[in-house]
Amino acid sequence: MAIGSAKPTKMFELKELTSLELSNRLKEAEDNLEALRFQLDAGQLPNTARVRAVRRDIARMRTVAREHELGLRTSKGKVK
């Protein structure tokens, strides 16, 4: 994923992921956020709004992951 050009993740896309896929994407997003913050601190980030968008993506992913934990949402391929 390119650091400055990716579009925000839509909730309907996240709801279709399995728990494993979701945790992998969450890890990638957290790593991406760390890289963006380093660029921001160094003054090398042209699109500062990207930090906010990634933080919101992480929040969406954590929301869906919590729904999986609580049993409010089942993983793709599972029967409720």
Residue frames as qw, qx, qy, qz and C-alpha x, y, z in Angstrom:
[[0.000, 0.890, 0.455, 0.000, 0.00, 0.00, 0.00],
 [0.386, 0.476, -0.037, 0.789, 1.38, 3.39, -0.95],
 [0.304, -0.323, -0.543, 0.713, 1.75, 5.66, 2.01],
 [0.063, 0.315, 0.133, -0.938, 0.16, 8.79, 0.60],
 [0.304, 0.105, -0.503, -0.802, -2.26, 7.65, -2.06],
 [0.160, -0.245, -0.955, -0.042, -4.54, 4.92, -0.70],
 [0.412, -0.441, -0.233, -0.763, -8.23, 5.66, -0.27],
 [0.409, -0.281, 0.620, -0.608, -9.93, 5.11, 3.09],
 [0.114, -0.072, -0.987, -0.087, -11.29, 1.63, 3.67],
 [0.541, -0.268, -0.218, -0.767, -15.05, 1.32, 3.49],
 [0.517, -0.254, 0.638, -0.511, -16.92, -0.40, 6.32],
 [0.908, 0.211, 0.084, -0.353, -18.68, -2.85, 3.98],
 [0.631, 0.529, -0.561, 0.084, -15.25, -4.05, 2.78],
 [0.040, -0.442, 0.761, -0.474, -14.12, -4.72, 6.34],
 [0.717, -0.090, 0.401, -0.563, -17.30, -6.55, 7.26],
 [0.902, 0.319, -0.182, -0.226, -16.60, -9.14, 4.56],
 [0.343, 0.587, -0.700, 0.218, -13.11, -10.03, 5.88],
 [0.827, -0.282, -0.476, 0.101, -12.27, -13.01, 8.05],
 [0.550, -0.829, 0.033, 0.094, -10.75, -12.38, 11.47],
 [0.756, -0.209, 0.275, 0.555, -7.30, -13.34, 10.18],
 [0.419, 0.541, 0.327, 0.651, -7.51, -11.04, 7.17],
 [0.208, -0.921, -0.180, -0.275, -8.76, -8.26, 9.40],
 [0.658, -0.689, 0.115, 0.282, -5.90, -8.65, 11.88],
 [0.682, 0.069, 0.318, 0.655, -3.38, -8.64, 9.02],
 [0.207, 0.722, 0.297, 0.590, -4.85, -5.45, 7.57],
 [0.433, -0.894, -0.103, -0.055, -4.91, -3.87, 11.03],
 [0.733, -0.419, 0.189, 0.501, -1.20, -4.64, 11.50],
 [0.518, 0.346, 0.350, 0.700, -0.41, -3.14, 8.09],
 [0.046, -0.862, -0.272, -0.425, -2.41, -0.01, 8.87],
 [0.576, -0.801, 0.000, 0.161, -0.68, 0.45, 12.22],
 [0.693, -0.163, 0.285, 0.642, 2.72, 0.09, 10.53],
 [0.316, 0.600, 0.380, 0.629, 1.59, 2.56, 7.87],
 [0.277, -0.926, -0.198, -0.165, 0.51, 5.04, 10.54],
 [0.675, -0.586, 0.121, 0.432, 3.89, 4.79, 12.22],
 [0.572, 0.140, 0.368, 0.720, 5.64, 5.52, 8.91],
 [0.081, 0.785, 0.368, 0.492, 3.31, 8.45, 8.25],
 [0.461, -0.877, -0.108, 0.079, 4.02, 9.92, 11.68],
 [0.666, -0.337, 0.235, 0.622, 7.77, 9.72, 11.08],
 [0.385, 0.417, 0.418, 0.710, 7.31, 11.49, 7.75],
 [0.165, -0.890, -0.332, -0.265, 5.10, 14.09, 9.39],
 [0.579, -0.750, 0.012, 0.320, 7.69, 14.79, 12.07],
 [0.597, -0.161, 0.365, 0.696, 10.43, 15.06, 9.46],
 [0.225, 0.665, 0.000, -0.712, 8.34, 17.49, 7.40],
 [0.028, -0.234, 0.799, 0.553, 8.27, 15.12, 4.41],
 [0.234, 0.424, 0.873, -0.061, 4.55, 14.35, 4.34],
 [0.027, -0.107, -0.347, -0.931, 2.77, 16.30, 1.59],
 [0.518, -0.408, -0.472, -0.586, -0.73, 15.11, 2.52],
 [0.036, -0.237, 0.709, -0.663, -1.12, 15.55, 6.27],
 [0.711, -0.072, 0.094, -0.693, -4.79, 14.54, 6.14],
 [0.719, 0.177, -0.659, -0.128, -3.63, 10.99, 5.37],
 [0.134, 0.174, -0.805, 0.551, -2.66, 10.52, 9.05],
 [0.490, 0.030, 0.385, -0.781, -6.25, 11.20, 10.08],
 [0.778, 0.204, -0.323, -0.499, -7.63, 8.87, 7.41],
 [0.551, 0.209, -0.797, 0.135, -5.38, 6.00, 8.51],
 [0.104, -0.101, 0.713, -0.686, -6.34, 6.54, 12.16],
 [0.660, 0.111, 0.153, -0.728, -9.99, 6.30, 11.19],
 [0.735, 0.241, -0.581, -0.254, -9.34, 3.14, 9.15],
 [0.282, 0.185, -0.850, 0.406, -7.69, 1.61, 12.21],
 [0.373, 0.002, 0.517, -0.770, -10.71, 2.53, 14.32],
 [0.765, 0.181, -0.197, -0.586, -13.05, 0.91, 11.77],
 [0.628, 0.240, -0.740, 0.006, -10.97, -2.27, 11.78],
 [0.061, 0.123, -0.794, 0.593, -10.91, -2.41, 15.56],
 [0.576, 0.045, 0.237, -0.781, -14.69, -1.94, 15.63],
 [0.815, 0.193, -0.396, -0.377, -15.27, -4.88, 13.29],
 [0.455, 0.240, -0.811, 0.280, -12.72, -6.99, 15.22],
 [0.210, -0.092, 0.644, -0.730, -14.57, -6.24, 18.46],
 [0.743, 0.106, -0.020, -0.661, -17.87, -7.22, 16.84],
 [0.709, 0.222, -0.664, -0.078, -16.26, -10.56, 15.95],
 [0.183, 0.197, -0.794, 0.545, -15.13, -11.01, 19.58],
 [0.400, 0.025, 0.475, -0.783, -18.59, -10.25, 20.94],
 [0.282, 0.240, 0.924, 0.092, -20.27, -12.54, 18.44],
 [0.352, 0.651, 0.253, -0.623, -22.21, -9.70, 16.85],
 [0.575, 0.659, -0.332, -0.352, -20.62, -10.49, 13.53],
 [0.903, -0.112, 0.396, 0.127, -19.39, -13.80, 12.19],
 [0.219, -0.510, 0.599, 0.577, -16.33, -14.25, 10.03],
 [0.605, 0.440, -0.364, -0.554, -16.80, -14.82, 6.32],
 [0.526, 0.224, -0.810, -0.131, -17.52, -18.46, 5.66],
 [0.016, -0.032, -0.869, 0.494, -18.85, -19.21, 9.14],
 [0.369, -0.512, -0.632, -0.449, -22.44, -20.05, 9.87],
 [0.194, -0.460, 0.319, -0.806, -23.98, -18.05, 12.67]]
